[in-house]
Amino acid sequence: MGDVIGMIDVPFPDRIDKAWRWSIQINSADEKGFLISPSLLQPLATVPEKSAIGVAELRVAQVVLAAERYRLAHNNSLPNSLADLVPQYLPSVPADSFDGKPLRFKTIPQRGYMVYSIGKDREDDGGIHKPLKPTVGMRYDLAMSVLRK
């Protein structure tokens, strides 16, 4: 349990990696005669990934709001990159909680833009939105698009 509490002090994405390694240890606990521990502790191993999703979604929303403030102040023009939002609209470009790199920004020609995190598969899928009913193995990013007519 101390390991789980200690994960709070580990930054993303290292926290997710640490939880994964911890999960492997928990799964092997029954081989050592600990029968109840795996069933009680295994659900805790998913907490860092779930919190990374929440953090990524919050950061994406913050960037979208900053980009909209930029657009309003610049005669409907979009920033060329997220760096254009710093320092007036954001103190820094937020990191993706899944790989530690800056969140991704992509313009959609004549339509708008997209801000996204690579999500829990840790692969850049180009901003593919999560479907309403994702299936196992389906690839997607944590994306927010702002479209204009």
ROSE-4610 file (N, C-alpha, C; in Angstrom, 1 decimal, always signed):
// ROSE-4610
residu = [M/M/M/G/G/G/D/D/D/V/V/V/I/I/I/G/G/G/M/M/M/I/I/I/D/D/D/V/V/V/P/P/P/F/F/F/P/P/P/D/D/D/R/R/R/I/I/I/D/D/D/K/K/K/A/A/A/W/W/W/R/R/R/W/W/W/S/S/S/I/I/I/Q/Q/Q/I/I/I/N/N/N/S/S/S/A/A/A/D/D/D/E/E/E/K/K/K/G/G/G/F/F/F/L/L/L/I/I/I/S/S/S/P/P/P/S/S/S/L/L/L/L/L/L/Q/Q/Q/P/P/P/L/L/L/A/A/A/T/T/T/V/V/V/P/P/P/E/E/E/K/K/K/S/S/S/A/A/A/I/I/I/G/G/G/V/V/V/A/A/A/E/E/E/L/L/L/R/R/R/V/V/V/A/A/A/Q/Q/Q/V/V/V/V/V/V/L/L/L/A/A/A/A/A/A/E/E/E/R/R/R/Y/Y/Y/R/R/R/L/L/L/A/A/A/H/H/H/N/N/N/N/N/N/S/S/S/L/L/L/P/P/P/N/N/N/S/S/S/L/L/L/A/A/A/D/D/D/L/L/L/V/V/V/P/P/P/Q/Q/Q/Y/Y/Y/L/L/L/P/P/P/S/S/S/V/V/V/P/P/P/A/A/A/D/D/D/S/S/S/F/F/F/D/D/D/G/G/G/K/K/K/P/P/P/L/L/L/R/R/R/F/F/F/K/K/K/T/T/T/I/I/I/P/P/P/Q/Q/Q/R/R/R/G/G/G/Y/Y/Y/M/M/M/V/V/V/Y/Y/Y/S/S/S/I/I/I/G/G/G/K/K/K/D/D/D/R/R/R/E/E/E/D/D/D/D/D/D/G/G/G/G/G/G/I/I/I/H/H/H/K/K/K/P/P/P/L/L/L/K/K/K/P/P/P/T/T/T/V/V/V/G/G/G/M/M/M/R/R/R/Y/Y/Y/D/D/D/L/L/L/A/A/A/M/M/M/S/S/S/V/V/V/L/L/L/R/R/R/K/K/K]
num = [1/1/1/2/2/2/3/3/3/4/4/4/5/5/5/6/6/6/7/7/7/8/8/8/9/9/9/10/10/10/11/11/11/12/12/12/13/13/13/14/14/14/15/15/15/16/16/16/17/17/17/18/18/18/19/19/19/20/20/20/21/21/21/22/22/22/23/23/23/24/24/24/25/25/25/26/26/26/27/27/27/28/28/28/29/29/29/30/30/30/31/31/31/32/32/32/33/33/33/34/34/34/35/35/35/36/36/36/37/37/37/38/38/38/39/39/39/40/40/40/41/41/41/42/42/42/43/43/43/44/44/44/45/45/45/46/46/46/47/47/47/48/48/48/49/49/49/50/50/50/51/51/51/52/52/52/53/53/53/54/54/54/55/55/55/56/56/56/57/57/57/58/58/58/59/59/59/60/60/60/61/61/61/62/62/62/63/63/63/64/64/64/65/65/65/66/66/66/67/67/67/68/68/68/69/69/69/70/70/70/71/71/71/72/72/72/73/73/73/74/74/74/75/75/75/76/76/76/77/77/77/78/78/78/79/79/79/80/80/80/81/81/81/82/82/82/83/83/83/84/84/84/85/85/85/86/86/86/87/87/87/88/88/88/89/89/89/90/90/90/91/91/91/92/92/92/93/93/93/94/94/94/95/95/95/96/96/96/97/97/97/98/98/98/99/99/99/100/100/100/101/101/101/102/102/102/103/103/103/104/104/104/105/105/105/106/106/106/107/107/107/108/108/108/109/109/109/110/110/110/111/111/111/112/112/112/113/113/113/114/114/114/115/115/115/116/116/116/117/117/117/118/118/118/119/119/119/120/120/120/121/121/121/122/122/122/123/123/123/124/124/124/125/125/125/126/126/126/127/127/127/128/128/128/129/129/129/130/130/130/131/131/131/132/132/132/133/133/133/134/134/134/135/135/135/136/136/136/137/137/137/138/138/138/139/139/139/140/140/140/141/141/141/142/142/142/143/143/143/144/144/144/145/145/145/146/146/146/147/147/147/148/148/148/149/149/149]
x = [+0.8/+0.0/+0.9/+2.0/+2.9/+3.4/+3.6/+4.0/+3.0/+1.7/+0.6/+0.6/+0.7/+0.8/+2.0/+3.1/+4.3/+4.3/+3.4/+3.2/+2.7/+2.0/+1.5/+2.6/+3.8/+4.9/+5.7/+5.4/+6.1/+5.3/+6.0/+5.4/+4.9/+3.9/+3.5/+4.6/+4.9/+4.3/+5.0/+6.0/+6.7/+5.8/+4.7/+3.8/+3.0/+2.7/+2.0/+2.9/+4.2/+5.2/+5.4/+5.4/+5.6/+4.4/+3.2/+2.0/+2.0/+2.4/+2.5/+3.4/+4.6/+5.6/+5.0/+4.4/+3.8/+2.7/+1.9/+0.8/+1.4/+2.5/+3.2/+3.6/+4.1/+4.4/+3.2/+2.1/+0.9/+0.3/+0.4/-0.1/+0.7/+2.0/+2.8/+2.7/+2.0/+1.9/+1.2/+0.2/-0.4/+0.5/+1.5/+2.5/+3.4/+3.4/+4.2/+3.3/+2.0/+1.1/+0.2/+0.3/-0.6/-1.8/-2.9/-4.0/-5.0/-5.1/-6.1/-5.5/-4.2/-3.6/-3.8/-3.6/-3.8/-5.2/-6.3/-7.6/-7.9/-7.3/-7.6/-6.7/-5.5/-4.6/-4.6/-5.0/-4.9/-5.8/-7.0/-7.7/-7.0/-6.1/-5.4/-4.3/-3.9/-2.9/-3.5/-4.8/-5.4/-5.5/-5.4/-5.6/-4.7/-3.4/-2.5/-2.9/-3.3/-3.7/-5.0/-5.9/-7.2/-7.0/-6.1/-5.8/-5.0/-4.2/-3.5/-4.5/-5.6/-6.6/-7.3/-7.6/-8.3/-7.4/-6.1/-5.1/-5.0/-4.9/-4.8/-6.0/-7.2/-8.4/-8.5/-8.1/-8.1/-7.1/-5.9/-4.9/-5.3/-5.9/-6.4/-7.5/-8.4/-9.4/-8.8/-7.8/-7.1/-6.5/-5.9/-5.2/-6.3/-7.4/-8.4/-9.0/-9.2/-9.6/-8.6/-7.3/-6.3/-6.2/-6.4/-6.4/-7.6/-8.7/-9.9/-9.7/-9.0/-8.7/-7.7/-6.8/-5.8/-6.6/-7.4/-8.2/-9.0/-9.7/-10.5/-9.6/-8.4/-7.5/-6.8/-6.8/-6.0/-6.9/-8.0/-8.9/-9.2/-9.6/-10.0/-8.9/-7.6/-6.5/-6.1/-5.7/-5.3/-3.8/-3.3/-1.9/-1.2/+0.0/+0.7/+1.1/+1.4/+1.7/+1.3/+1.4/+1.0/+2.0/+3.2/+4.2/+3.7/+2.8/+2.3/+1.4/+0.9/+0.0/+0.8/+2.1/+2.9/+3.6/+3.7/+3.2/+1.8/+1.3/+0.1/-1.1/-1.3/-2.5/-2.3/-1.1/-0.7/+0.7/+1.0/+2.3/+3.4/+3.0/+3.9/+3.0/+3.5/+2.8/+2.6/+1.4/+1.2/+1.8/+2.3/+2.8/+1.7/+1.9/+1.0/+1.3/+0.3/+0.6/+1.0/+0.8/+1.2/+2.6/+3.2/+4.6/+5.5/+4.9/+5.7/+6.1/+5.7/+5.9/+4.8/+5.0/+3.9/+2.6/+1.5/+0.2/+0.3/-0.4/-0.4/-1.4/-1.1/-2.0/-1.9/-3.1/-3.2/-4.3/-4.0/-5.1/-5.9/-7.1/-8.0/-8.3/-7.7/-7.8/-9.3/-9.5/-10.8/-11.9/-11.5/-12.5/-12.2/-11.0/-10.7/-9.4/-9.4/-8.2/-8.5/-7.5/-7.6/-6.4/-6.7/-5.7/-5.9/-4.8/-5.0/-3.8/-4.1/-3.1/-3.1/-1.9/-1.8/-2.7/-3.0/-3.9/-3.2/-4.0/-3.4/-2.7/-2.9/-2.2/-0.7/-0.5/+0.8/+1.3/+0.4/+0.8/+0.0/+0.7/+0.1/-0.7/-2.0/-2.9/-3.4/-2.8/-3.1/-4.3/-4.8/-5.9/-7.3/-7.2/-8.5/-9.3/-10.5/-11.4/-11.8/-12.0/-12.5/-14.0/-14.3/-15.7/-16.6/-17.9/-18.8/-18.8/-18.6/-18.5/-17.2/-16.0/-14.8/-14.7/-14.1/-13.9/-12.5/-12.2/-10.9/-9.9/-8.8/-7.8/-8.0/-9.1/-9.3/-8.4/-7.8/-6.8/-7.5/-7.2/-7.7/-6.8/-7.0/-6.3/-7.4/-6.9/-7.9/-7.9/-8.8/-8.8/-10.0/-9.8/-10.9/-10.7/-11.7/-11.7/-12.6/-12.2/-13.0/-13.2/-14.4/-14.7/-15.5/-15.2/-15.9/-16.5/-17.5/-18.1/-17.4]
y = [-1.2/+0.0/+1.3/+1.2/+2.3/+2.6/+1.6/+1.9/+2.7/+2.4/+3.1/+4.6/+4.8/+6.2/+6.9/+6.2/+6.8/+7.2/+6.6/+6.9/+8.4/+8.9/+10.3/+11.3/+11.0/+11.9/+11.8/+10.8/+10.5/+11.2/+12.1/+12.8/+11.9/+12.3/+11.6/+11.8/+10.9/+9.6/+8.5/+8.9/+7.8/+7.2/+7.9/+7.3/+6.1/+6.3/+5.2/+4.0/+4.2/+3.1/+2.4/+3.2/+2.6/+1.7/+2.2/+1.4/+0.1/+0.2/-1.0/-2.0/-1.6/-2.5/-3.1/-2.2/-2.6/-3.7/-3.5/-4.4/-5.8/-5.8/-7.1/-7.8/-7.1/-7.6/-8.2/-7.4/-7.9/-9.1/-9.2/-10.4/-11.6/-11.5/-12.6/-13.0/-12.2/-12.4/-13.7/-14.1/-15.4/-16.6/-16.5/-17.5/-17.7/-16.6/-16.6/-16.9/-17.3/-17.7/-16.5/-15.4/-14.3/-14.3/-14.9/-15.1/-14.0/-13.2/-12.2/-10.8/-10.6/-9.4/-9.0/-9.9/-9.5/-9.0/-9.6/-9.2/-7.8/-7.6/-6.3/-5.1/-5.4/-4.4/-4.1/-5.1/-4.9/-3.7/-3.5/-2.3/-1.0/-0.9/+0.3/+0.6/-0.4/-0.2/+0.6/+0.6/+1.4/+2.9/+3.2/+4.6/+5.6/+5.4/+6.3/+6.5/+5.5/+5.7/+6.5/+6.2/+6.9/+8.4/+8.7/+10.1/+10.7/+10.0/+10.6/+11.0/+10.2/+10.5/+11.8/+11.9/+13.2/+14.4/+14.2/+15.3/+15.7/+14.8/+15.0/+15.8/+15.3/+16.0/+17.4/+17.6/+19.0/+19.9/+19.4/+20.2/+20.5/+19.5/+19.8/+20.9/+20.8/+21.9/+23.2/+23.3/+24.6/+25.1/+24.3/+24.8/+25.3/+24.6/+25.0/+26.4/+26.6/+27.9/+29.0/+28.7/+29.6/+29.9/+28.9/+29.1/+30.0/+29.8/+30.6/+32.1/+32.3/+33.6/+34.3/+33.5/+34.0/+34.4/+33.5/+33.8/+35.0/+35.2/+36.4/+37.7/+37.6/+38.8/+39.0/+38.0/+38.2/+38.1/+38.7/+38.9/+37.5/+36.6/+35.2/+34.3/+34.8/+33.9/+32.9/+31.8/+30.7/+30.8/+30.3/+30.3/+29.3/+29.6/+28.7/+27.4/+27.6/+26.4/+26.8/+25.8/+26.1/+27.1/+27.2/+28.1/+29.5/+29.8/+31.2/+31.6/+30.6/+30.9/+31.3/+31.1/+31.4/+32.7/+33.5/+33.4/+34.2/+34.8/+35.6/+34.8/+33.6/+32.8/+31.6/+31.1/+29.9/+30.2/+29.8/+30.0/+29.1/+28.0/+27.1/+26.2/+25.5/+24.5/+23.3/+22.9/+21.7/+20.4/+19.6/+18.3/+17.3/+16.4/+15.2/+14.3/+14.0/+13.1/+11.7/+11.3/+10.0/+9.8/+10.9/+10.8/+11.9/+12.9/+14.0/+15.1/+14.8/+15.8/+16.8/+17.9/+18.9/+18.3/+18.8/+18.4/+18.7/+18.0/+18.1/+19.1/+19.9/+20.9/+20.7/+20.7/+20.5/+21.4/+22.1/+22.9/+21.9/+22.2/+21.5/+22.5/+22.5/+23.5/+23.9/+25.2/+25.8/+25.4/+24.7/+24.2/+24.6/+24.6/+24.8/+24.2/+23.6/+23.0/+21.9/+21.3/+20.2/+20.2/+19.9/+19.8/+18.4/+17.6/+16.3/+15.7/+14.7/+13.9/+12.6/+11.9/+10.6/+9.5/+9.7/+8.8/+7.5/+6.6/+5.5/+4.5/+4.4/+3.5/+4.0/+5.3/+5.9/+6.0/+6.0/+6.1/+7.3/+8.1/+9.3/+8.7/+8.8/+8.3/+9.4/+10.6/+11.7/+12.5/+12.3/+13.0/+12.3/+11.0/+10.2/+10.3/+10.8/+10.9/+9.6/+9.5/+8.3/+8.1/+6.9/+6.7/+6.6/+6.7/+6.6/+5.2/+4.2/+2.8/+2.2/+2.5/+1.9/+0.4/-0.3/-1.7/-2.0/-3.2/-3.5/-3.5/-2.8/-2.7/-1.6/-0.9/+0.3/+1.4/+2.0/+3.1/+4.4/+5.3/+6.7/+7.6/+8.9/+9.8/+10.5/+11.3/+12.1/+13.5/+13.7/+14.9/+15.8/+17.1/+18.0/+18.9/+18.9/+19.7/+20.9/+22.0/+23.2/+23.5/+23.4/+23.5/+24.8/+25.5/+26.7/+26.5/+27.3/+27.2/+28.2]
z = [+0.0/+0.0/+0.0/+0.7/+0.7/-0.7/-1.6/-2.9/-3.7/-3.5/-4.2/-3.7/-2.4/-1.9/-2.4/-2.5/-3.0/-4.5/-5.2/-6.7/-6.9/-5.9/-6.0/-6.2/-5.6/-5.7/-7.0/-7.8/-9.1/-10.2/-11.0/-12.1/-13.2/-14.0/-15.2/-16.2/-17.1/-17.3/-16.5/-15.7/-14.9/-13.9/-13.4/-12.5/-13.1/-14.4/-15.1/-15.2/-15.5/-15.7/-14.3/-13.3/-11.9/-11.6/-11.9/-11.6/-12.4/-13.6/-14.4/-13.8/-13.4/-12.8/-11.5/-10.7/-9.4/-9.7/-10.8/-11.1/-11.4/-12.1/-12.4/-11.1/-10.1/-8.8/-8.1/-8.1/-7.5/-8.1/-9.4/-10.1/-9.8/-9.4/-9.0/-7.5/-6.8/-5.3/-5.0/-5.8/-5.5/-5.6/-6.5/-6.6/-5.3/-4.5/-3.3/-2.1/-2.3/-1.3/-0.8/-1.3/-1.0/-1.9/-1.4/-2.2/-2.2/-1.2/-1.1/-1.6/-1.4/-1.8/-3.2/-4.2/-5.6/-5.9/-5.3/-5.6/-5.0/-3.8/-3.1/-3.7/-4.1/-4.6/-6.1/-6.9/-8.3/-8.8/-8.3/-8.8/-8.6/-7.6/-7.3/-8.4/-9.1/-10.2/-11.3/-11.5/-12.6/-12.2/-11.0/-10.6/-11.3/-11.4/-12.1/-13.5/-14.2/-15.6/-15.7/-14.8/-14.8/-14.5/-13.5/-13.2/-14.4/-15.1/-16.3/-17.3/-17.5/-18.5/-18.0/-16.8/-16.3/-16.4/-16.1/-16.2/-17.7/-18.6/-20.0/-20.5/-20.2/-20.6/-20.1/-18.9/-18.3/-19.0/-19.3/-20.0/-21.4/-22.1/-23.5/-23.4/-22.5/-22.3/-22.1/-21.2/-20.9/-22.2/-23.0/-24.2/-25.2/-25.3/-26.2/-25.8/-24.5/-24.0/-24.3/-24.1/-24.4/-25.9/-26.7/-28.2/-28.6/-28.0/-28.3/-27.9/-26.7/-26.3/-27.3/-27.7/-28.8/-30.0/-30.5/-31.7/-31.6/-30.5/-30.3/-30.3/-29.8/-29.7/-31.0/-31.9/-33.1/-34.4/-34.4/-35.5/-36.2/-35.4/-35.8/-36.3/-36.1/-36.6/-35.5/-36.0/-35.0/-34.8/-33.6/-33.4/-34.4/-34.7/-35.6/-34.8/-33.5/-32.7/-31.2/-30.3/-29.0/-28.3/-28.8/-28.3/-28.4/-29.4/-29.6/-28.4/-27.6/-26.5/-25.2/-25.3/-24.1/-24.2/-23.2/-21.9/-21.7/-22.7/-22.5/-22.2/-22.7/-22.5/-21.7/-21.7/-20.9/-20.3/-19.1/-18.5/-19.3/-19.8/-20.6/-21.3/-22.3/-23.1/-22.2/-21.9/-21.0/-21.6/-20.7/-21.2/-21.2/-22.1/-22.2/-21.1/-20.3/-19.1/-19.5/-20.8/-21.2/-21.8/-22.2/-22.7/-22.3/-21.6/-21.1/-22.2/-23.4/-24.5/-24.5/-25.2/-25.3/-25.9/-25.5/-26.1/-27.6/-28.4/-29.8/-30.3/-31.3/-31.9/-33.4/-34.0/-35.4/-36.0/-37.1/-37.7/-38.7/-38.8/-39.7/-40.8/-42.0/-43.0/-43.3/-43.3/-43.5/-42.5/-41.4/-40.5/-39.1/-38.6/-37.2/-36.8/-35.6/-35.1/-34.1/-33.7/-32.7/-31.8/-30.5/-29.5/-28.9/-28.7/-28.2/-27.4/-26.6/-25.9/-26.6/-26.5/-27.2/-26.5/-25.3/-24.6/-24.1/-23.5/-22.8/-23.6/-24.9/-25.8/-26.0/-25.7/-25.8/-27.2/-28.1/-29.6/-30.1/-30.9/-31.6/-32.8/-32.6/-33.7/-34.5/-34.5/-35.3/-34.9/-33.6/-33.1/-33.4/-33.6/-33.7/-32.4/-32.5/-31.4/-30.8/-29.5/-28.9/-29.3/-29.8/-30.2/-28.9/-29.2/-28.1/-27.4/-28.2/-27.6/-28.1/-27.4/-27.9/-27.6/-28.4/-28.2/-27.8/-27.3/-26.8/-28.0/-27.8/-28.9/-29.8/-29.7/-30.6/-30.2/-31.3/-31.1/-31.2/-30.3/-30.4/-29.4/-29.6/-28.8/-27.9/-27.0/-26.2/-26.8/-27.7/-28.6/-28.4/-28.6/-28.6/-29.9/-30.7/-32.0/-31.8/-32.4/-32.5/-33.9/-34.4/-35.8/-36.1/-37.1/-37.5/-38.9/-39.2/-40.5/-41.4]
